[in-house]
Amino acid sequence: MKVISPAKVNLYLNVLAKRRDGYHEIETIIQTIGLCDEVTLREREKGIEVSCQKEEVPEGKGNLAYRAAQLILQETKLSKGVEIEIEKNIPPAAGLGGGSSNAGATLVGLNKLWNLNLPKRTLIKLAKRLGMDVPFFIQGGRAIGRGKGDELTPLKGWSPFWLILVIPEFNVSTKWAYQSLKLGLTKRESQIKIALKHLERGDLSLVLYNKFEEVIEKKYPWLKMIKEKLKSLGMTSASMSGSGGAVFGIARSRQKAEKIGEVIKQEEKEVYVAKTLKGGVSVVSWN
């Protein structure tokens, strides 16, 4: 079975406070995009095996897809095994949610492969146990995320747009990014409401915000430079996704996105053009 596993971007991301459980309270607007991995699931007699062509992607228990399969087996008490092959197109450790998406794809795919008939709400409950981004990929589209990011409110009736994604040649440590934030000095709790109003009106230039940019841009000036470059070339707006370091710019049309993308590709090694998606992970074929 093959499952399409899309990336995401954070159109808005604010970190409000540290929680008692050690996580952080956040508010975010998340969007799936058409930059996708392909996850192939093959039933085997026993055991879980993960393979990927990218060396930096873990293949054992350190991979969320492995843990997703393990969780399904534990919850259903099935005596089965599975081979999980990940064709990786989403750059790892870039704030695009590739690992979480692969885990969501594994949950949805195994539910179909093994005819478990688990409802979506059950899959989302399982996804919450794997990571804060995983539940979103079961649902996909566009949503508000609160709490740890896993308390989701779907947003409907929105128009699609195109993006250019630029991937840096460095990785940003998520742990370092959270530790470096200064929380409580600037209150932006009401700002998500303002961002949503602009989003409803289609004024994307006033929507994008990422709290992490306050600290990450100081350490990595490339981020600010590439955002300014995208805007100077005619992108509606530009921002960083997640805790970095992928930067994305928004365009109204595919033609404009591809034209600007070609210019950026002359200077940057890893550049993608993608469209917003209405859904999340999805089964595309059976063998």
Legacy VTK file of the C-alpha trace (Angstrom):
# vtk DataFile Version 3.0
C-alpha trace
ASCII
DATASET POLYDATA
POINTS 287 float
0.000 0.000 0.000
1.213 3.498 -0.847
0.320 6.565 1.213
1.006 10.196 0.297
2.585 12.046 3.224
2.533 15.869 2.826
4.612 18.579 4.476
3.198 21.525 6.429
4.012 25.156 7.023
3.068 27.342 9.963
1.363 30.471 8.656
1.294 31.780 12.213
3.207 30.468 15.228
3.320 32.009 18.696
4.829 30.444 21.821
2.903 31.671 24.865
4.387 29.992 27.944
6.077 26.898 29.302
3.683 24.250 30.599
3.988 22.204 33.785
4.468 19.047 31.714
7.631 20.513 30.174
6.082 21.318 26.804
5.185 24.817 25.606
1.760 26.372 25.128
1.479 27.512 21.524
-0.988 29.036 19.085
-0.489 28.269 15.422
-2.194 28.214 12.029
-1.001 25.120 10.162
-1.338 24.346 6.449
-0.565 21.176 4.470
1.286 21.676 1.191
1.991 19.647 -1.924
5.574 18.731 -1.094
5.141 15.076 -0.188
6.921 11.912 0.866
5.606 8.531 -0.263
5.222 5.836 2.380
4.938 2.220 1.179
3.649 -0.390 3.637
4.174 -4.132 3.098
2.819 -6.736 5.497
5.307 -9.249 6.886
5.038 -12.099 9.345
6.437 -10.237 12.323
8.571 -7.277 13.311
8.797 -3.695 12.056
11.381 -2.550 9.543
11.841 1.023 8.304
13.948 1.951 5.272
14.673 5.309 3.654
17.061 6.506 0.944
18.148 9.472 3.108
20.960 8.542 5.474
19.978 11.167 8.052
16.521 9.592 8.526
16.566 7.021 11.390
15.428 3.527 10.478
14.743 2.031 13.905
12.753 3.087 16.969
14.013 6.645 16.510
11.705 6.965 13.515
8.148 8.127 14.305
6.749 5.859 11.577
8.251 2.851 13.398
6.643 4.005 16.647
3.308 4.533 14.868
3.327 0.923 13.618
4.362 -0.279 17.078
1.487 1.644 18.659
-1.084 0.212 16.234
0.131 -3.327 16.962
0.019 -2.737 20.732
-3.477 -1.231 20.653
-5.020 -3.867 18.366
-3.010 -6.821 19.773
-2.381 -8.020 16.219
0.320 -10.620 15.549
1.606 -9.040 12.359
4.623 -7.173 11.088
5.240 -4.472 8.511
7.951 -3.088 6.250
7.802 0.722 6.001
9.623 2.227 3.045
9.845 6.019 3.023
10.627 7.837 -0.210
11.786 11.126 1.287
11.145 14.382 -0.570
10.443 16.589 2.459
13.747 17.940 3.805
14.356 16.529 7.318
14.762 18.826 10.329
13.518 21.910 8.470
10.304 22.717 10.363
8.102 21.086 7.702
6.831 18.150 9.786
8.082 15.338 7.565
8.609 12.811 10.361
5.226 13.555 11.930
3.563 13.260 8.533
5.199 9.858 7.960
3.843 8.697 11.327
0.343 9.884 10.387
0.662 8.129 7.026
1.619 4.902 8.802
-1.403 5.082 11.125
-3.831 5.748 8.261
-2.188 3.218 5.954
-2.106 0.339 8.441
-5.717 1.050 9.382
-6.582 0.375 5.733
-4.050 -2.393 5.075
-5.222 -4.462 8.026
-8.939 -3.546 7.694
-9.038 -2.257 11.264
-11.859 0.232 10.541
-10.675 2.571 13.272
-12.544 5.902 13.018
-10.600 9.108 12.398
-11.113 10.286 15.986
-9.391 7.117 17.252
-6.478 7.607 14.870
-6.135 11.193 16.102
-6.053 9.997 19.727
-3.268 7.575 18.845
-1.479 10.310 16.897
-1.436 12.564 19.984
0.625 9.938 21.781
3.298 10.127 19.087
3.870 13.868 18.819
2.172 17.248 18.721
2.208 17.591 14.911
1.049 14.049 14.091
-2.724 14.588 14.695
-2.769 17.473 12.210
-1.604 15.250 9.364
-4.503 12.835 9.926
-6.811 15.792 9.283
-4.758 18.047 6.998
-5.865 21.171 5.170
-5.702 24.271 7.339
-6.292 24.387 11.091
-5.670 26.311 14.276
-3.491 24.434 16.743
-3.530 25.226 20.451
-2.180 23.625 23.614
0.914 21.711 22.512
-0.308 22.229 18.951
-2.464 19.091 18.977
-5.766 20.740 19.972
-7.046 21.366 16.463
-9.810 23.521 15.030
-10.262 23.009 11.257
-10.554 26.118 9.069
-12.781 25.894 6.007
-13.774 27.965 3.013
-10.308 29.245 2.168
-8.667 29.881 -1.192
-5.490 28.020 -2.218
-2.175 29.706 -2.927
1.337 28.799 -4.038
4.567 28.792 -2.070
8.291 28.819 -2.648
10.232 26.888 -0.005
13.924 27.584 0.519
15.882 25.138 2.661
19.049 26.290 4.469
22.295 24.339 4.521
22.224 24.289 8.334
19.907 22.651 10.881
18.248 24.539 13.718
18.013 22.735 17.053
14.384 22.788 18.220
15.516 22.382 21.838
17.868 25.353 21.525
15.175 27.445 19.809
12.693 26.909 22.661
15.333 27.492 25.346
16.412 30.752 23.707
12.941 32.316 23.598
12.106 35.101 26.011
8.518 34.493 27.005
6.107 36.760 28.799
7.625 40.052 27.680
5.373 40.623 24.680
1.778 39.417 24.796
0.430 38.278 21.445
-2.444 36.019 22.561
-4.993 38.193 20.718
-2.853 38.429 17.592
-4.045 35.085 16.236
-7.560 36.528 16.058
-6.238 39.420 13.996
-4.280 37.006 11.793
-7.429 34.950 11.209
-9.386 38.046 10.154
-6.714 38.919 7.602
-6.688 35.303 6.451
-10.455 35.377 5.895
-10.056 38.520 3.790
-7.258 36.928 1.792
-4.702 39.495 2.972
-1.832 37.059 3.407
0.785 39.780 3.790
-0.561 40.547 7.291
-0.969 36.932 8.451
2.537 35.487 8.654
4.244 35.495 12.050
6.732 33.172 13.743
7.907 33.790 17.316
11.077 31.755 16.744
12.380 34.273 14.224
13.180 36.610 17.138
16.057 34.366 18.219
16.881 32.299 15.137
17.456 35.250 12.800
20.102 36.606 15.200
22.088 33.376 15.040
21.419 32.694 11.357
21.266 35.978 9.363
20.587 33.922 6.209
16.957 33.587 7.310
16.285 37.324 7.266
18.233 37.729 4.045
16.257 35.094 2.151
12.927 36.465 3.424
13.853 39.931 2.172
15.002 38.433 -1.148
11.673 36.638 -1.658
9.691 39.798 -0.916
11.897 41.912 -3.187
11.161 39.496 -6.037
7.406 39.980 -5.603
6.259 37.387 -3.062
3.231 38.516 -1.019
5.028 37.737 2.234
7.650 35.388 3.665
8.214 33.584 6.955
9.948 30.647 8.604
8.095 27.391 9.271
8.083 25.741 12.694
11.319 26.096 14.615
13.202 26.352 11.333
14.949 26.660 9.227
12.830 26.343 6.045
11.684 29.744 4.776
8.623 30.070 2.560
7.195 32.865 0.455
3.594 33.129 -0.729
2.460 33.796 -4.301
-1.024 34.129 -5.777
-0.324 32.018 -8.870
1.731 29.019 -9.935
3.272 31.016 -12.765
4.580 33.676 -10.395
5.844 31.119 -7.871
7.714 29.151 -10.541
9.202 32.283 -12.079
10.546 33.531 -8.743
11.596 29.987 -7.850
13.863 29.855 -10.901
15.595 33.055 -9.776
16.127 31.741 -6.232
17.479 28.425 -7.563
20.395 30.299 -9.087
21.580 31.195 -5.582
20.220 28.483 -3.281
20.771 24.716 -3.467
17.382 23.459 -2.273
14.249 25.234 -3.519
10.708 23.854 -3.970
7.463 25.203 -5.419
4.274 23.790 -3.893
0.548 24.461 -3.598
-1.613 24.389 -0.477
-3.611 21.176 0.024
-7.169 20.613 1.265
-6.372 17.313 2.992
-3.743 15.377 4.905
-2.174 11.944 4.461
-4.009 9.800 1.920
-3.909 6.232 0.606
-3.296 6.297 -3.150
-2.873 2.665 -4.182
-3.139 -0.975 -3.152
-1.084 -3.918 -4.381
LINES 1 288
287 0 1 2 3 4 5 6 7 8 9 10 11 12 13 14 15 16 17 18 19 20 21 22 23 24 25 26 27 28 29 30 31 32 33 34 35 36 37 38 39 40 41 42 43 44 45 46 47 48 49 50 51 52 53 54 55 56 57 58 59 60 61 62 63 64 65 66 67 68 69 70 71 72 73 74 75 76 77 78 79 80 81 82 83 84 85 86 87 88 89 90 91 92 93 94 95 96 97 98 99 100 101 102 103 104 105 106 107 108 109 110 111 112 113 114 115 116 117 118 119 120 121 122 123 124 125 126 127 128 129 130 131 132 133 134 135 136 137 138 139 140 141 142 143 144 145 146 147 148 149 150 151 152 153 154 155 156 157 158 159 160 161 162 163 164 165 166 167 168 169 170 171 172 173 174 175 176 177 178 179 180 181 182 183 184 185 186 187 188 189 190 191 192 193 194 195 196 197 198 199 200 201 202 203 204 205 206 207 208 209 210 211 212 213 214 215 216 217 218 219 220 221 222 223 224 225 226 227 228 229 230 231 232 233 234 235 236 237 238 239 240 241 242 243 244 245 246 247 248 249 250 251 252 253 254 255 256 257 258 259 260 261 262 263 264 265 266 267 268 269 270 271 272 273 274 275 276 277 278 279 280 281 282 283 284 285 286
